[in-house]
Amino acid sequence: MLQQMNANGPHRSDARENRARILEVARAELTRSADAPLMTIAKKAGVGQGTLYRHFPTREALVLEVYRHESEALADSATELLKTCPPDQALRQWMDRLAEYCMTKTALSKAVSQGALIAAGPDNPSYGVVAAAIDRLLRATEESGAIRSGVTADDFILATAGLWMIDSNGDWKHRADRLLNFVMDGMRVGAPPRRTARKRK
């Protein structure tokens, strides 16, 4: 029994590593081309097609898992940024990551059928994970006095909806940066005035 457990340990570890490599390669390849062959993804990930299909039985299953993985990574980054930056800087840096996420998701949407797109929409748990991250960032930034009070995650999502209209094949970074600066400036309007230290006489 002990030998079997020891044998299963490395096997599970290898399976996790294979899965992680497949997802990493799939993200890059499907973002580059919606028609990227699964054979190419498997080869670049260093696994056989059988291994790929064991983890992801269909193309749609793979794409939707890339969606979920990217959503969770985006949400987790909000917590990390709040640990290392002032809240308003954390929020603005996270908005840049949101733009990259949107460009990836727009590109990936071309690789799946309408049925899969419905599954990846607001009713999908991944959507709630991202919305919760937005709320954490907004509450922290509001408490710091850097933005107006009462901005909700829904407000933020609607305000940044223009990201989805940017062509991911064009100069999207410049256009996204301009849009997100507008949104950030808008949230600052109505924020409590910053206190300045009194000069000593």
Backbone bond lengths (Angstrom), bond angles and torsions (degrees), N, CA, C in turn:
res aa  C-N    CA-C-N  psi(-1)  N-CA   C-N-CA  omega(-1)  CA-C   N-CA-C  phi
1 M - - - 1.466 - - 1.527 110.38 -
2 L 1.349 116.53 -43.75 1.462 120.43 -179.51 1.527 110.45 -63.39
3 Q 1.361 115.71 -41.09 1.457 119.12 179.01 1.525 110.65 -62.54
4 Q 1.347 116.14 -38.57 1.463 120.50 179.53 1.520 110.71 -65.22
5 M 1.330 116.97 -40.62 1.465 120.75 179.35 1.520 110.17 -64.95
6 N 1.336 117.19 -42.19 1.453 120.51 179.16 1.527 111.19 -64.77
7 A 1.327 115.27 -34.93 1.464 119.17 -179.86 1.513 110.89 -70.80
8 N 1.352 115.96 -36.26 1.463 119.82 -178.58 1.519 112.22 -71.22
9 G 1.346 117.04 -29.51 1.458 120.52 -177.26 1.515 112.84 -58.00
10 P 1.351 118.22 -59.03 1.459 120.48 178.57 1.519 112.24 -60.03
11 H 1.356 116.45 -34.19 1.466 120.00 -179.62 1.527 110.26 -62.52
12 R 1.327 116.30 -45.37 1.460 120.28 179.27 1.519 110.62 -65.36
13 S 1.333 116.08 -38.06 1.460 120.41 178.89 1.531 110.60 -63.75
14 D 1.325 116.44 -43.66 1.460 120.26 178.08 1.520 110.97 -62.48
15 A 1.327 116.24 -40.12 1.466 120.25 -179.70 1.525 110.65 -63.56
16 R 1.347 117.08 -40.83 1.466 120.67 179.28 1.529 110.74 -65.05
17 E 1.337 115.12 -41.17 1.463 119.43 179.63 1.528 111.24 -65.91
18 N 1.340 116.51 -41.11 1.455 120.33 177.47 1.524 110.76 -61.38
19 R 1.317 115.47 -43.86 1.458 120.65 -178.54 1.525 110.72 -63.27
20 A 1.332 115.90 -43.20 1.467 120.42 -179.72 1.529 110.90 -63.57
21 R 1.346 116.55 -40.93 1.468 119.78 178.88 1.520 111.47 -66.03
22 I 1.324 116.48 -40.79 1.466 120.51 179.05 1.526 110.14 -60.38
23 L 1.336 116.94 -44.90 1.459 120.48 -179.24 1.525 111.73 -64.95
24 E 1.320 116.26 -40.38 1.462 120.31 179.98 1.529 111.13 -63.82
25 V 1.314 116.08 -45.66 1.461 120.37 180.00 1.529 110.39 -68.86
26 A 1.326 117.11 -41.38 1.466 120.88 -179.31 1.522 111.01 -60.75
27 R 1.320 117.07 -40.77 1.458 120.40 178.54 1.524 110.37 -59.04
28 A 1.325 116.15 -48.59 1.463 120.18 -177.70 1.525 111.79 -66.59
29 E 1.333 116.52 -45.06 1.468 120.49 -175.52 1.522 112.10 -70.82
30 L 1.319 117.83 -43.10 1.462 120.64 -178.17 1.523 111.84 -73.10
31 T 1.338 116.92 -28.32 1.459 119.98 174.45 1.520 109.74 -69.22
32 R 1.318 116.01 -37.86 1.465 121.10 179.42 1.523 111.05 -71.27
33 S 1.339 116.89 -40.80 1.459 121.22 -178.28 1.519 109.58 -150.93
34 A 1.343 116.33 121.35 1.462 120.54 -179.87 1.515 112.17 -63.07
35 D 1.333 116.58 -20.86 1.461 121.10 -178.07 1.527 113.22 -97.62
36 A 1.316 117.18 14.32 1.466 120.16 -178.86 1.525 109.97 -54.81
37 P 1.336 118.08 124.81 1.476 120.65 -178.91 1.525 111.74 -66.66
38 L 1.317 116.05 142.78 1.463 120.18 177.32 1.524 110.67 -62.78
39 M 1.329 116.59 -30.23 1.454 120.30 177.69 1.528 110.48 -61.45
40 T 1.332 116.17 -39.70 1.463 120.75 178.85 1.525 110.64 -66.64
41 I 1.330 116.27 -41.82 1.461 120.79 179.34 1.523 110.29 -61.64
42 A 1.324 116.01 -45.52 1.466 120.07 179.49 1.523 111.18 -61.29
43 K 1.332 116.06 -44.72 1.466 120.31 -177.88 1.521 111.13 -63.16
44 K 1.334 117.64 -45.61 1.463 120.59 -179.08 1.525 112.12 -69.39
45 A 1.329 116.14 -25.38 1.471 119.92 177.24 1.520 111.35 -82.90
46 G 1.341 116.45 -7.55 1.464 120.19 178.32 1.513 113.74 76.45
47 V 1.338 116.83 28.02 1.467 120.48 178.94 1.525 108.99 -128.76
48 G 1.322 116.31 163.16 1.453 120.86 175.50 1.521 110.44 -80.90
49 Q 1.328 115.67 163.69 1.464 119.02 178.93 1.524 111.61 -63.19
50 G 1.322 116.52 -32.88 1.458 119.90 178.30 1.518 111.59 -61.90
51 T 1.342 116.20 -40.63 1.466 120.53 177.97 1.522 110.63 -64.66
52 L 1.339 116.02 -42.44 1.470 119.30 178.95 1.524 110.18 -60.08
53 Y 1.338 116.96 -46.27 1.468 120.23 -177.25 1.527 112.43 -70.22
54 R 1.319 117.79 -25.55 1.469 118.98 175.07 1.519 110.60 -66.24
55 H 1.320 116.15 -37.28 1.471 119.82 178.67 1.526 111.64 -80.74
56 F 1.318 116.29 -38.62 1.467 121.71 -175.22 1.521 109.01 -135.84
57 P 1.340 116.91 96.25 1.468 121.03 -172.93 1.532 114.16 -62.60
58 T 1.339 117.19 -27.04 1.460 120.65 -179.42 1.525 110.15 -132.63
59 R 1.313 115.74 164.18 1.457 121.50 177.02 1.530 110.54 -61.62
60 E 1.324 116.52 -42.55 1.459 120.57 -179.68 1.522 111.43 -63.79
61 A 1.333 117.23 -37.22 1.462 120.56 178.10 1.525 110.22 -61.77
62 L 1.318 116.69 -39.20 1.466 120.84 179.01 1.521 111.02 -67.14
63 V 1.334 116.83 -46.86 1.463 120.27 -177.81 1.531 111.06 -63.81
64 L 1.331 116.95 -42.55 1.461 120.01 -179.90 1.525 111.91 -65.99
65 E 1.330 116.51 -32.50 1.464 119.07 177.02 1.521 110.55 -71.37
66 V 1.338 117.43 -34.01 1.462 120.07 174.00 1.531 109.16 -62.70
67 Y 1.340 116.89 -42.72 1.472 121.24 174.80 1.529 110.68 -53.09
68 R 1.337 114.72 -52.85 1.461 119.67 -175.62 1.520 111.27 -62.67
69 H 1.323 116.15 -43.97 1.459 121.48 -179.00 1.526 110.45 -61.83
70 E 1.332 117.04 -45.08 1.464 121.32 179.80 1.525 111.11 -64.99
71 S 1.326 117.03 -38.89 1.466 121.25 179.66 1.523 111.08 -63.25
72 E 1.325 116.33 -44.36 1.461 120.03 -179.37 1.523 111.44 -68.02
73 A 1.338 117.10 -38.30 1.463 119.94 177.81 1.526 110.59 -64.21
74 L 1.326 116.50 -40.26 1.465 120.97 177.88 1.528 110.52 -62.74
75 A 1.316 116.40 -46.26 1.464 120.66 -179.90 1.527 111.25 -63.52
76 D 1.322 117.52 -43.60 1.468 121.24 179.91 1.524 111.90 -62.43
77 S 1.335 116.63 -33.40 1.461 119.61 -178.44 1.522 111.98 -65.70
78 A 1.330 117.64 -25.39 1.470 120.73 177.79 1.525 110.09 -62.76
79 T 1.323 116.47 -44.75 1.463 121.07 179.26 1.521 111.07 -62.69
80 E 1.333 116.46 -43.72 1.464 120.69 -179.73 1.523 111.37 -64.33
81 L 1.320 118.29 -41.61 1.460 121.27 179.95 1.529 111.34 -65.04
82 L 1.325 117.04 -38.87 1.465 120.46 179.36 1.528 111.78 -66.04
83 K 1.328 116.59 -24.46 1.465 120.35 178.16 1.523 111.92 -77.34
84 T 1.334 117.46 -24.76 1.467 120.62 -170.80 1.523 114.64 -115.70
85 C 1.343 117.72 -11.80 1.473 120.25 -175.91 1.528 110.10 -131.46
86 P 1.347 117.61 156.62 1.458 119.85 168.45 1.525 108.94 -58.09
87 P 1.336 118.28 148.74 1.464 120.27 -173.08 1.527 115.53 -53.57
88 D 1.354 118.18 -41.62 1.464 118.08 -178.39 1.528 111.50 -67.89
89 Q 1.335 117.32 -35.58 1.465 120.19 176.38 1.527 110.61 -69.36
90 A 1.336 115.95 -38.96 1.460 119.86 177.78 1.522 110.20 -60.90
91 L 1.322 116.25 -43.84 1.463 120.69 179.83 1.521 111.17 -62.19
92 R 1.334 116.73 -46.72 1.465 119.13 -176.58 1.532 111.56 -68.34
93 Q 1.333 117.46 -38.42 1.463 119.79 176.93 1.527 111.02 -66.15
94 W 1.321 115.48 -37.58 1.460 119.15 178.78 1.523 110.50 -66.44
95 M 1.319 117.22 -34.14 1.462 120.64 177.52 1.530 110.95 -61.46
96 D 1.325 117.21 -35.91 1.471 120.10 175.39 1.531 110.46 -64.14
97 R 1.320 115.93 -39.38 1.465 119.47 178.24 1.525 110.42 -68.05
98 L 1.334 116.07 -34.65 1.461 120.09 175.60 1.528 110.65 -61.09
99 A 1.331 116.50 -41.27 1.465 120.51 179.02 1.528 110.40 -60.55
100 E 1.332 117.42 -44.13 1.465 120.91 178.70 1.529 110.38 -62.91
101 Y 1.325 115.23 -40.07 1.467 120.76 178.04 1.526 110.51 -61.37
102 C 1.324 116.58 -43.55 1.467 120.97 -179.87 1.518 111.09 -63.21
103 M 1.335 116.39 -41.44 1.460 119.02 -180.00 1.533 110.73 -65.30
104 T 1.325 116.41 -38.83 1.459 120.41 177.63 1.519 110.64 -65.63
105 K 1.326 116.14 -44.48 1.457 120.13 -176.54 1.524 110.87 -68.17
106 T 1.337 116.78 -36.96 1.461 119.79 177.51 1.519 110.73 -62.33
107 A 1.330 115.85 -42.78 1.457 119.91 179.15 1.527 111.05 -66.47
108 L 1.324 117.19 -41.39 1.453 120.74 -178.72 1.522 112.12 -67.58
109 S 1.342 116.62 -29.44 1.462 119.68 -177.55 1.524 111.97 -60.79
110 K 1.314 117.10 -23.90 1.464 121.07 178.80 1.524 111.80 -74.63
111 A 1.326 116.75 -11.61 1.455 120.74 -174.59 1.524 113.36 -97.48
112 V 1.336 117.02 -1.17 1.462 119.12 -176.40 1.519 110.34 -126.99
113 S 1.329 115.68 164.16 1.456 121.17 179.51 1.517 110.39 -81.72
114 Q 1.329 116.39 169.37 1.463 120.83 179.81 1.520 111.26 -59.03
115 G 1.320 117.42 -36.47 1.457 119.97 -179.89 1.504 111.75 -61.64
116 A 1.330 117.05 -40.91 1.456 120.77 179.53 1.514 110.93 -70.24
117 L 1.335 116.73 -34.93 1.463 119.80 179.16 1.522 110.78 -64.07
118 I 1.331 116.93 -38.61 1.464 119.99 177.65 1.524 109.85 -61.79
119 A 1.338 116.11 -41.39 1.469 120.54 179.88 1.513 111.33 -65.27
120 A 1.349 117.46 -25.22 1.461 120.77 -177.15 1.517 112.24 -93.34
121 G 1.333 117.85 5.99 1.452 121.59 -176.09 1.514 113.43 -83.46
122 P 1.364 117.09 -161.79 1.460 121.61 -175.03 1.523 115.05 -57.68
123 D 1.345 118.20 -24.47 1.462 120.02 179.64 1.519 112.19 -77.82
124 N 1.324 117.68 -10.75 1.454 121.25 179.07 1.528 109.86 -75.57
125 P 1.337 118.74 139.90 1.465 121.22 -179.81 1.523 113.49 -55.17
126 S 1.329 118.26 -29.50 1.461 120.80 -179.84 1.519 111.56 -61.21
127 Y 1.317 116.48 -33.46 1.456 120.73 178.90 1.531 110.14 -63.08
128 G 1.326 116.01 -42.72 1.459 120.37 179.63 1.512 112.30 -65.54
129 V 1.331 117.34 -34.08 1.465 121.58 178.17 1.521 110.57 -62.60
130 V 1.338 116.85 -44.18 1.464 120.90 179.59 1.528 110.63 -68.37
131 A 1.334 117.17 -41.99 1.464 120.73 179.20 1.524 111.00 -61.31
132 A 1.330 117.14 -38.34 1.466 120.94 178.59 1.525 110.90 -65.62
133 A 1.334 116.86 -37.36 1.467 120.93 177.80 1.524 110.31 -65.33
134 I 1.327 116.47 -41.47 1.472 120.59 177.18 1.518 110.30 -59.56
135 D 1.326 115.78 -44.22 1.460 119.91 -179.16 1.527 111.40 -62.29
136 R 1.350 117.76 -41.16 1.462 120.51 178.10 1.529 110.87 -60.63
137 L 1.316 116.17 -44.35 1.465 120.15 -179.85 1.519 111.55 -64.99
138 L 1.322 117.06 -43.26 1.462 120.53 -179.09 1.519 111.59 -64.79
139 R 1.339 117.13 -43.29 1.466 119.83 -178.53 1.536 110.74 -65.23
140 A 1.323 116.65 -41.10 1.461 119.67 179.34 1.522 110.92 -65.27
141 T 1.327 116.72 -41.30 1.461 120.68 -178.76 1.527 110.93 -70.74
142 E 1.330 116.31 -36.62 1.465 120.50 176.48 1.524 110.68 -64.19
143 E 1.335 116.69 -43.98 1.464 120.78 -179.70 1.520 111.70 -64.51
144 S 1.331 116.54 -27.76 1.468 119.69 178.25 1.527 112.12 -78.25
145 G 1.342 116.33 -11.14 1.464 120.72 179.97 1.518 114.47 85.08
146 A 1.342 116.86 10.66 1.467 119.86 -175.44 1.523 113.24 -86.14
147 I 1.347 117.88 -19.93 1.463 120.77 176.94 1.526 109.14 -131.97
148 R 1.316 115.49 165.41 1.468 120.96 178.97 1.524 110.15 -64.28
149 S 1.294 116.93 158.55 1.461 120.93 179.79 1.530 110.09 -83.11
150 G 1.318 115.06 154.10 1.454 120.73 172.57 1.515 116.61 89.66
151 V 1.339 118.51 0.04 1.467 120.04 177.44 1.529 108.08 -70.20
152 T 1.317 116.96 127.09 1.463 120.96 -178.11 1.524 110.86 -103.98
153 A 1.327 115.10 166.65 1.461 119.94 176.80 1.525 110.62 -61.01
154 D 1.338 116.76 -38.20 1.469 120.44 177.47 1.528 110.77 -62.53
155 D 1.352 116.65 -42.40 1.466 120.26 176.92 1.526 110.19 -57.84
156 F 1.306 115.17 -46.16 1.467 121.33 -177.19 1.524 111.12 -63.26
157 I 1.328 116.27 -44.28 1.466 120.56 -179.06 1.521 110.77 -62.82
158 L 1.338 116.68 -42.12 1.463 119.85 178.05 1.524 111.48 -65.93
159 A 1.338 116.56 -39.79 1.468 120.89 -178.21 1.523 112.00 -66.87
160 T 1.321 116.57 -31.27 1.475 120.34 -178.20 1.525 112.25 -98.60
161 A 1.331 116.94 9.09 1.466 120.13 -177.42 1.526 112.35 -60.85
162 G 1.326 117.06 -22.53 1.459 120.33 178.41 1.513 113.42 -61.84
163 L 1.330 117.25 -19.88 1.464 120.09 177.66 1.523 111.58 -57.78
164 W 1.341 115.69 -34.20 1.458 119.61 -177.05 1.530 112.07 -72.45
165 M 1.345 116.88 -14.10 1.460 120.37 -178.96 1.523 112.65 -93.67
166 I 1.323 117.03 -5.49 1.465 121.21 -179.32 1.526 109.64 -80.42
167 D 1.312 115.73 134.80 1.464 121.29 179.35 1.527 109.37 -70.55
168 S 1.318 115.99 117.40 1.469 119.91 -178.39 1.520 112.46 -69.22
169 N 1.329 116.82 -13.37 1.466 120.80 179.26 1.526 112.56 -91.66
170 G 1.351 117.15 -7.89 1.455 120.74 -179.31 1.520 111.98 -100.91
171 D 1.334 115.41 -156.10 1.469 121.24 179.32 1.522 108.77 -82.26
172 W 1.333 115.10 66.42 1.456 119.31 -171.95 1.521 113.08 -71.00
173 K 1.338 118.12 -30.26 1.466 120.01 -177.02 1.523 111.04 -63.59
174 H 1.334 117.10 -43.54 1.459 120.40 -179.79 1.522 110.54 -65.05
175 R 1.331 116.89 -44.93 1.462 120.72 -178.57 1.523 111.19 -67.07
176 A 1.330 116.89 -40.23 1.466 120.45 178.99 1.524 110.86 -65.65
177 D 1.321 116.86 -42.41 1.465 121.15 179.74 1.523 110.66 -60.36
178 R 1.322 116.33 -42.61 1.469 121.11 179.80 1.533 110.76 -63.65
179 L 1.332 116.46 -46.08 1.462 120.75 179.15 1.522 111.23 -62.12
180 L 1.334 117.30 -46.09 1.463 120.86 -176.27 1.525 111.73 -68.46
181 N 1.331 117.69 -30.84 1.467 120.01 174.18 1.528 110.72 -65.12
182 F 1.344 116.18 -39.20 1.462 119.90 175.75 1.527 110.84 -60.39
183 V 1.333 115.97 -45.35 1.467 120.57 -178.73 1.532 110.18 -63.88
184 M 1.325 116.64 -44.49 1.466 120.47 -179.41 1.518 110.43 -63.02
185 D 1.328 116.87 -44.11 1.469 120.45 178.81 1.527 110.49 -61.46
186 G 1.335 116.36 -39.27 1.462 119.86 179.45 1.518 112.45 -64.00
187 M 1.331 117.18 -37.55 1.464 120.25 179.36 1.520 111.67 -71.58
188 R 1.324 116.75 -23.47 1.467 119.58 179.39 1.523 111.93 -75.97
189 V 1.330 117.26 -24.69 1.463 120.75 179.97 1.526 109.09 -63.89
190 G 1.327 116.72 127.13 1.457 120.77 -178.83 1.510 114.35 90.43
191 A 1.340 116.89 -0.47 1.465 119.54 175.94 1.523 109.09 -68.35
192 P 1.321 118.20 150.02 1.467 119.81 178.68 1.516 111.01 -60.05
193 P 1.342 117.93 142.83 1.467 119.76 -179.93 1.520 111.43 -60.49
194 R 1.313 115.18 141.17 1.467 120.45 179.49 1.522 109.87 -71.79
195 R 1.292 115.52 137.33 1.464 119.90 177.64 1.522 110.09 -80.69
196 T 1.280 115.89 135.91 1.470 120.28 177.45 1.521 108.88 -111.62
197 A 1.291 115.05 144.10 1.476 119.74 -178.52 1.516 109.71 -68.95
198 R 1.328 117.34 137.25 1.462 121.92 178.09 1.523 110.82 -73.99
199 K 1.306 114.97 138.65 1.465 119.20 178.78 1.518 109.28 -76.10
200 R 1.311 116.07 139.82 1.459 119.63 177.78 1.519 109.68 -76.72
201 K 1.300 114.99 140.66 1.476 120.31 178.16 1.522 109.77 -82.42
